[in-house]
């Protein structure tokens, strides 16, 4: 149970509710023990009446009294059982809630490299299925464990006090039952772990298929995807069936051995009654009830073992991610004021997952309020510069400085709150268009949202929808075209009104006229803001204060549009090619 020690902090948090739950569980089991002894007394009263020891009215009075006690004890046991579930099971739900929040919060802290190495389906499965298995340990396992312990502590001594020989024979098959169920549970644990791992694989496959449905349809590969799913489904069926076959032994074995215990009670008890070793046949009825009361607790020993083993396996999978350290850490707790000066000083950066060196010893400065455009071929390292400014990665060597301070010595939240980023692949949520724009500033009014939508030249498109700004977007914004998604993302960044704008080729899906209008609006908005624009188009870069041209991770040209256009090189060639293409 080494991995499950992680839950101890939650048990400490809810210790009082757990303590109340344990006390209620014990009380509920004690009340349930009243019924068998009063069934015995009821049978004895009938025997005494048949033997003319007591009168009919006395027998009726005694039976009525015993029945009322039995009914009252049953009702009280039921009440406390209800309260038991309302405490212990509720605590398990609280722990599930806290653990999901802990895992999700940790997911958000982890760096981009983590998400490149792990699949979304596996992340989803650990925060859903695995945590659900852990909840079974934190709730039902504790509840039934206390029930079992209470019954054994109270019931077994009581049985030996009333009829030692009969108790010994009655309890004889129960250890065998427990050992068998324990062995079955070990096999169940191994096979249920395989089922959990398969569910992660299936979740990943289906999530990727649904996300890429447009590609699947465009290439007409539905039959191939169906065939792959069929193979996965057959694997899942075989894995689940192997688990089901073992589970199938669980209850038959329990019923068989409990049946044997009942036979021992009837046979041995009957012989003892005939021989006069026990006074009343009611003792036999009482022991039959005891056996049936012990049935589930004895069987549950193996079942609890299975729950704990499954929870241990699931918590181990959860802990693997919880122990993963984010490569980007907030080293400064005090908020930092960001003005917008940016400097790259001999920066080299290599991606850990691919070992590709994206930037090679580059240096440049951007003054607060300046607009700098970054051009270059695909894979030249343009987007990497923006990622390093936002500190999504840390440099391999060299320094990135904001306002003369290395980014590692800035408060990470302050840094990112001062940045409005528009990625190349615009990501929108399955929510209304208004809420997607409001993501940049949750306190913004509708008028402010409309204003930035107009600046991003997407207002007319939104007004064309039936529900306008209340239009619900499909997953990842699939309802909108590529250009509309980019412009909604630009509106989101403008609404944030940050100190630094990072535009990563965010106008690639719009026409040149719309691009020109947006750029003019952005120029007005970002007059006092530091702006970095990554682009493949000279039209997006020509009005910038400075243009940086990258090639294979190195700066090959730097200057204004007029300066770079006056000399032969990559920029002039690109400008002439795009100018002739536009004409």
C-alpha positions in Angstrom: 0.0 0.0 0.0 3.0 2.3 -0.5 1.4 4.3 -3.3 -1.8 4.8 -1.4 0.1 6.7 1.3 -0.5 9.7 -0.9 -4.1 9.7 0.3 -3.2 10.0 4.0 -3.3 13.8 3.8 -6.9 13.6 2.7 -7.8 11.2 5.5 -6.3 13.7 7.9 -8.3 16.5 6.3 -11.6 14.6 6.8 -10.6 12.7 10.0 -13.6 13.9 12.0 -16.2 12.8 9.5 -14.4 9.4 9.1 -14.4 8.9 12.9 -18.1 9.6 13.1 -18.6 7.2 10.2 -16.6 4.5 11.9 -18.6 4.9 15.1 -21.9 4.8 13.2 -20.7 1.7 11.4 -20.0 -0.1 14.6 -23.4 0.9 16.1 -25.2 -0.3 13.0 -23.5 -3.7 13.1 -24.2 -4.1 16.9 -27.9 -3.4 16.3 -28.0 -6.0 13.5 -26.7 -8.6 16.0 -29.8 -8.3 18.1 -32.1 -10.0 15.6 -30.7 -13.6 15.7 -30.7 -13.9 19.5 -34.4 -12.8 19.6 -35.3 -15.2 16.8 -33.9 -17.9 19.1 -35.9 -16.5 22.1 -39.0 -16.5 19.9 -38.6 -20.2 19.0 -37.9 -21.0 22.7 -41.2 -19.2 23.6 -43.0 -21.4 21.1 -41.3 -24.5 22.5 -42.2 -23.6 26.0 -45.9 -23.1 25.0 -45.9 -26.5 23.2 -44.4 -28.0 26.4 -47.2 -26.4 28.4 -44.6 -24.4 30.4 -46.3 -21.1 29.6 -49.8 -20.2 28.7 -51.0 -19.0 25.2 -51.4 -15.4 26.3 -47.9 -15.4 27.8 -46.5 -16.9 24.6 -48.3 -14.3 22.5 -47.0 -11.5 24.8 -43.5 -12.7 24.6 -43.6 -13.2 20.8 -45.0 -9.7 20.4 -42.3 -8.2 22.6 -39.6 -10.1 20.7 -41.0 -9.1 17.3 -41.1 -5.5 18.3 -37.4 -5.7 19.5 -36.4 -7.4 16.2 -38.3 -4.8 14.1 -36.9 -1.9 16.2 -33.3 -3.2 16.0 -33.7 -3.7 12.2 -35.0 -0.2 11.8 -32.2 1.3 13.9 -29.6 -0.8 12.1 -31.1 0.5 8.8 -31.0 4.1 10.0 -27.4 3.9 11.1 -26.4 2.1 7.9 -27.9 5.0 6.0 -25.9 7.5 8.2 -22.8 5.3 7.7 -23.0 5.7 3.9 -23.8 9.4 4.3 -20.5 9.9 6.1 -17.9 7.4 4.8 -19.1 7.3 1.2 -19.5 11.1 1.2 -15.9 11.4 2.4 -14.7 9.2 -0.5 -16.5 11.6 -2.9 -14.8 14.6 -1.2 -11.4 12.8 -1.6 -12.2 12.0 -5.2 -13.0 15.7 -5.8 -9.8 16.9 -4.1 -7.7 14.3 -5.9 -9.1 15.3 -9.3 -8.4 18.9 -8.6 -4.9 18.1 -7.4 -4.2 16.1 -10.6 -5.7 18.7 -12.9 -3.8 21.5 -11.1 -0.6 19.5 -11.6 -1.4 18.9 -15.2 -1.6 22.6 -15.7 1.8 23.2 -14.0 3.6 20.6 -16.2 5.6 21.9 -19.2 4.9 21.5 -22.9 7.5 18.7 -23.1 5.3 16.6 -20.8 2.3 16.9 -23.2 4.5 16.0 -26.2 5.5 12.7 -24.5 2.1 11.7 -23.2 -1.2 11.1 -25.0 -4.4 12.9 -24.1 -6.4 9.7 -23.8 -4.0 8.4 -21.1 -4.2 11.7 -19.2 -8.0 11.6 -19.3 -8.1 8.0 -18.1 -5.9 8.7 -15.1 -8.0 11.6 -14.0 -11.3 9.6 -14.4 -11.1 5.8 -14.3 -8.0 5.6 -12.1 -9.3 8.1 -9.6 -12.6 6.3 -9.5 -10.7 3.1 -8.5 -8.9 5.0 -5.8 -12.3 6.3 -4.5 -13.4 2.7 -4.0 -10.5 2.3 -1.6 -11.2 5.6 0.2 -14.9 4.8 0.7 -16.4 1.3 0.3 -13.2 -0.5 1.3 -13.1 1.4 4.6 -16.8 1.0 5.3 -17.0 -2.7 4.6 -13.7 -3.3 6.3 -15.0 -1.7 9.6 -18.2 -3.7 9.2 -16.3 -7.0 8.8 -14.0 -6.3 11.7 -16.9 -5.3 14.0 -18.9 -8.5 13.1 -15.9 -10.8 13.6 -15.0 -9.1 17.0 -18.6 -9.3 18.3 -20.0 -12.4 16.6 -17.3 -15.1 16.7 -16.9 -14.9 20.5 -20.7 -14.8 20.9 -21.0 -18.0 18.8 -18.4 -19.8 20.9 -20.1 -18.7 24.2 -23.4 -20.1 23.1 -22.3 -23.4 21.4 -18.5 -23.9 21.1 -18.6 -27.2 19.1 -21.3 -25.9 16.7 -19.4 -22.6 16.3 -16.2 -24.5 15.4 -17.9 -26.6 12.7 -19.9 -23.6 11.4 -16.8 -21.4 11.0 -14.6 -24.2 9.5 -15.4 -23.5 5.8 -15.1 -19.7 6.1 -11.3 -19.4 6.2 -11.2 -21.7 3.1 -13.7 -19.3 1.5 -11.5 -16.3 2.4 -8.3 -17.9 1.0 -10.0 -18.9 -2.2 -11.4 -15.5 -2.8 -8.1 -13.9 -2.0 -6.4 -16.1 -4.6 -9.1 -15.2 -7.1 -8.7 -11.5 -6.2 -5.0 -11.6 -7.0 -5.8 -12.8 -10.5 -8.6 -10.2 -10.7 -6.0 -7.5 -9.8 -3.7 -8.5 -12.6 -6.4 -8.7 -15.2 -8.2 -5.5 -14.1 -4.9 -3.6 -14.4 -4.7 -4.8 -18.0 -8.3 -3.7 -18.5 -7.4 -0.2 -17.1 -4.4 0.0 -19.4 -6.5 -1.0 -22.4 -9.1 1.7 -21.5 -6.3 4.3 -21.8 -5.4 3.0 -25.2 -9.0 3.0 -26.4 -9.6 6.5 -25.0 -6.5 7.8 -26.9 -7.6 6.1 -30.1 -11.1 7.4 -30.1 -10.1 10.9 -29.0 -7.6 11.2 -31.8 -10.1 9.8 -34.3 -12.8 12.2 -33.3 -10.4 15.2 -33.3 -9.1 14.2 -36.7 -12.5 13.3 -38.3 -12.1 15.9 -41.0 -8.8 14.3 -42.2 -10.3 10.8 -42.0 -13.2 11.9 -44.1 -11.1 13.9 -46.6 -8.8 10.9 -47.2 -11.7 8.4 -47.2 -10.0 6.1 -44.7 -13.1 5.4 -42.6 -12.8 1.6 -43.4 -9.2 1.5 -42.2 -10.1 3.3 -39.0 -13.0 1.0 -38.4 -10.8 -2.0 -39.0 -8.3 -0.6 -36.4 -11.1 0.0 -33.9 -12.4 -3.6 -34.6 -8.9 -4.9 -33.7 -8.9 -2.8 -30.5 -12.4 -3.8 -29.6 -11.5 -7.5 -30.0 -8.5 -7.0 -27.8 -10.7 -5.2 -25.3 -13.3 -8.0 -25.5 -10.6 -10.7 -24.8 -9.1 -8.7 -21.9 -12.6 -8.1 -20.4 -13.7 -11.7 -20.9 -10.5 -13.0 -19.2 -11.5 -10.8 -16.2 -15.2 -11.9 -16.4 -14.2 -15.6 -16.3 -12.3 -15.2 -13.1 -15.1 -13.0 -11.6 -17.5 -15.8 -12.5 -16.0 -18.0 -9.8 -16.5 -15.4 -7.0 -20.2 -15.8 -6.0 -20.6 -19.5 -6.8 -17.7 -20.4 -4.5 -19.1 -18.1 -1.8 -22.6 -19.7 -2.1 -21.1 -23.2 -2.1 -19.0 -22.8 1.1 -21.8 -20.9 2.8 -24.1 -23.7 1.9 -21.6 -26.2 3.5 -21.6 -24.1 6.6 -25.4 -24.2 6.8 -25.3 -28.0 6.3 -22.9 -28.2 9.2 -25.2 -26.0 11.4 -28.2 -28.2 10.6 -26.4 -31.5 10.9 -24.1 -30.9 13.9 -26.7 -28.7 15.5 -29.4 -31.3 15.0 -27.3 -34.0 16.5 -26.4 -31.8 19.5 -30.1 -31.0 20.0 -31.0 -34.7 19.9 -28.2 -35.5 22.3 -29.3 -32.6 24.6 -26.0 -30.6 24.2 -28.0 -27.6 23.2 -31.2 -26.6 24.9 -33.3 -25.3 22.0 -33.7 -25.8 18.3 -33.8 -22.0 18.2 -30.0 -22.1 18.6 -29.8 -23.8 15.2 -31.9 -21.0 13.7 -29.8 -18.4 15.4 -26.6 -19.9 14.0 -28.0 -20.1 10.5 -28.6 -16.4 10.8 -25.1 -15.9 12.1 -23.6 -17.8 9.2 -25.5 -15.7 6.7 -24.5 -12.6 8.5 -20.9 -13.7 8.2 -21.2 -14.6 4.5 -20.5 -11.2 3.1 -17.9 -10.1 5.6 -15.9 -13.3 5.0 -16.2 -13.0 1.2 -15.4 -9.3 1.5 -11.9 -10.0 2.9 -10.9 -11.1 -0.6 -13.0 -8.4 -2.3 -11.4 -5.7 -0.1 -8.0 -7.1 -1.1 -9.0 -6.8 -4.7 -10.2 -3.2 -4.2 -7.0 -2.3 -2.4 -4.8 -3.9 -5.1 -6.7 -2.2 -7.9 -6.5 1.1 -6.1 -2.8 0.6 -5.5 -2.2 0.0 -9.2 -4.4 3.1 -10.1 -2.7 5.4 -7.6 0.7 4.3 -8.8 -0.3 5.4 -12.3 -1.6 8.7 -10.9 1.6 9.2 -8.8 3.7 8.8 -11.9 2.3 12.1 -13.2 2.1 13.8 -9.8 5.8 13.1 -9.3 6.6 14.5 -12.7 8.4 17.8 -12.1 7.6 20.8 -14.4 10.7 22.0 -16.2 9.4 25.5 -15.9 9.0 26.6 -12.3 7.9 29.9 -10.8 11.0 30.8 -8.7 9.7 34.3 -7.8 6.6 34.6 -5.6 6.3 38.4 -5.5 4.4 39.9 -8.5 6.7 41.6 -11.1 5.9 44.7 -13.0 6.5 44.2 -16.8 7.3 47.2 -19.0 8.1 45.3 -22.3 11.9 45.6 -23.0 13.0 42.2 -24.5 16.6 41.1 -25.1 18.0 37.8 -26.4 21.6 37.4 -25.4 23.5 34.6 -27.1 20.5 32.3 -27.0 20.7 28.7 -28.1 17.8 26.4 -27.7 17.4 22.6 -28.4 14.1 20.8 -28.2 14.4 18.0 -25.7 12.0 15.6 -27.4 13.5 15.8 -30.9 17.0 17.0 -30.1 16.6 19.7 -32.9 18.5 22.9 -32.2 16.0 25.6 -33.2 18.0 28.6 -32.3 21.8 29.0 -32.5 23.5 31.8 -30.6 21.1 34.6 -31.5 21.1 38.1 -30.0 18.8 41.0 -30.5 17.0 43.8 -28.5 13.4 45.0 -28.6 12.6 48.3 -26.8 9.3 48.7 -25.0 6.7 49.9 -27.4 8.5 48.7 -30.5 7.0 46.4 -33.1 9.4 43.7 -34.4 8.6 41.3 -37.2 10.3 37.9 -37.5 10.5 36.3 -40.9 12.1 33.2 -42.2 11.6 29.8 -43.8 9.6 27.0 -42.1 11.6 25.5 -39.3 13.9 28.5 -39.0 13.0 29.1 -35.3 10.5 31.9 -35.5 7.9 30.5 -33.2 10.5 29.3 -30.8 11.5 32.9 -30.1 7.9 33.7 -29.0 7.8 30.5 -26.8 10.9 31.6 -25.1 9.6 35.1 -24.4 6.5 33.6 -22.8 8.8 31.2 -21.0 7.0 28.1 -22.3 10.6 26.7 -22.5 13.9 27.7 -20.9 16.9 28.3 -23.0 19.6 25.7 -23.4 22.3 28.4 -23.2 22.3 32.2 -23.2 19.7 34.5 -21.6 16.3 35.9 -22.4 15.8 39.2 -20.5 12.6 41.1 -19.9 13.3 44.7 -18.7 16.9 43.7 -18.2 16.0 40.8 -15.9 16.4 37.1 -16.8 12.9 35.6 -17.3 13.7 32.9 -14.7 13.9 35.7 -12.1 10.5 37.1 -13.0 7.2 36.0 -11.4 5.9 33.6 -14.0 2.2 34.6 -13.5 3.1 38.3 -13.9 5.0 37.5 -17.1 2.3 35.5 -18.8 -0.4 37.9 -17.6 1.4 40.7 -19.3 1.4 38.8 -22.6 -1.3 38.5 -25.2 -0.4 35.5 -27.4 -2.1 34.5 -30.7 -0.8 31.1 -31.7 -0.4 29.9 -35.3 -3.0 27.1 -34.7 -5.8 29.1 -33.1 -7.5 27.1 -30.3 -11.1 27.9 -29.4 -13.2 26.2 -26.7 -16.7 24.6 -27.1 -18.4 27.6 -25.8 -20.1 30.8 -27.2 -18.1 33.1 -29.4 -18.5 35.8 -26.7 -17.0 33.6 -24.0 -14.2 32.6 -26.3 -13.2 36.3 -26.7 -13.9 37.0 -23.0 -11.2 34.4 -22.2 -8.8 37.3 -22.6 -10.6 39.3 -19.8 -13.3 37.6 -17.9 -14.6 40.9 -16.5 -15.1 42.5 -20.0 -18.5 43.8 -21.0 -20.4 42.9 -24.2 -19.6 46.3 -25.7 -15.9 45.8 -25.1 -16.0 42.4 -26.7 -17.8 43.9 -29.8 -15.2 46.7 -30.0 -12.2 44.2 -30.1 -14.1 42.0 -32.6 -14.4 45.0 -34.9 -10.7 45.7 -34.6 -10.0 42.0 -35.4 -12.4 42.4 -38.4 -14.5 39.5 -37.3 -17.6 41.4 -36.1 -19.5 41.2 -39.4 -18.9 37.5 -39.6 -20.2 37.0 -36.1 -23.3 39.1 -36.8 -24.0 36.9 -39.7 -24.7 33.9 -37.5 -28.2 33.3 -36.3 -27.3 33.6 -32.6 -24.5 36.1 -33.2 -22.2 36.3 -30.2 -24.1 33.6 -28.4 -23.3 31.0 -31.2 -21.9 27.8 -29.6 -18.8 26.7 -31.3 -18.0 23.1 -32.0 -14.9 21.3 -30.5 -11.7 23.3 -31.1 -13.8 26.0 -32.9 -14.7 23.7 -35.8 -17.8 25.8 -36.5 -15.6 28.7 -37.8 -13.3 28.8 -40.8 -9.6 29.0 -40.3 -9.5 32.8 -40.9 -12.4 33.4 -38.5 -10.7 31.3 -35.8 -7.6 33.4 -36.2 -9.5 36.7 -35.9 -11.4 35.6 -32.9 -8.1 34.7 -31.3 -6.7 38.1 -32.2 -9.8 39.7 -30.6 -9.2 37.7 -27.5 -5.6 39.0 -27.2 -6.7 42.6 -27.8 -9.3 42.3 -25.1 -6.6 41.3 -22.6 -4.8 44.6 -23.3 -1.4 43.2 -22.3 2.0 44.9 -22.3 3.5 42.5 -24.9 1.8 41.1 -28.0 3.0 37.8 -29.5 1.4 37.1 -33.0 2.6 33.8 -34.4 1.7 33.9 -38.1 -1.9 34.6 -37.0 -3.0 36.1 -40.3 -2.0 33.2 -42.6 -5.6 32.2 -43.2 -7.0 35.6 -44.1 -6.9 37.4 -47.4 -4.5 40.4 -48.1 -7.2 43.1 -47.8 -8.5 41.8 -44.5 -4.9 41.4 -43.4 -4.2 45.0 -44.2 -7.2 46.3 -42.3 -6.3 44.2 -39.2 -2.7 45.3 -39.3 -3.7 48.9 -39.4 -6.0 48.4 -36.4 -3.2 46.5 -34.6 -0.8 49.4 -35.3 -3.1 51.8 -33.5 -3.8 49.4 -30.6 -0.2 48.5 -30.1 1.4 51.9 -30.3 2.7 51.8 -26.7 2.9 48.0 -26.6 5.8 45.7 -27.4 4.8 43.6 -30.4 6.5 40.6 -31.9 5.0 39.4 -35.2 6.0 36.1 -36.8 5.0 35.9 -40.4 5.8 34.5 -43.9 4.4 37.6 -45.5 6.3 40.8 -46.1 3.0 42.7 -45.9 2.7 41.8 -42.2 6.3 42.9 -41.6 7.0 46.0 -43.7 5.5 48.5 -41.2 7.4 47.1 -38.2 10.1 49.2 -36.5 12.5 46.3 -36.9 12.6 43.2 -39.0 14.6 40.1 -38.1 15.2 37.4 -40.7 16.0 33.9 -39.5 17.5 31.0 -41.4 18.3 27.6 -39.8 18.1 29.1 -36.3 20.4 32.1 -37.0 19.8 35.8 -37.7 20.9 36.5 -41.3 19.4 40.0 -41.6 18.2 42.7 -39.2 16.8 46.2 -39.9 13.8 48.2 -41.1 11.9 47.5 -44.3 13.7 50.3 -46.2 17.1 49.1 -45.0 16.6 45.5 -45.9 14.9 46.3 -49.2 17.9 48.3 -50.1 20.3 45.4 -50.1 20.3 42.0 -51.9 19.3 39.2 -49.6 16.5 36.9 -48.4 14.2 39.8 -47.5 14.4 41.7 -50.8 13.9 38.5 -52.8 10.9 37.6 -50.7 9.5 41.1 -51.0 9.8 41.1 -54.8 8.4 37.6 -55.2 5.3 38.4 -53.0 4.9 41.8 -54.7 4.8 40.2 -58.2 2.5 37.5 -56.9 0.1 40.2 -55.6 0.2 42.0 -58.9 
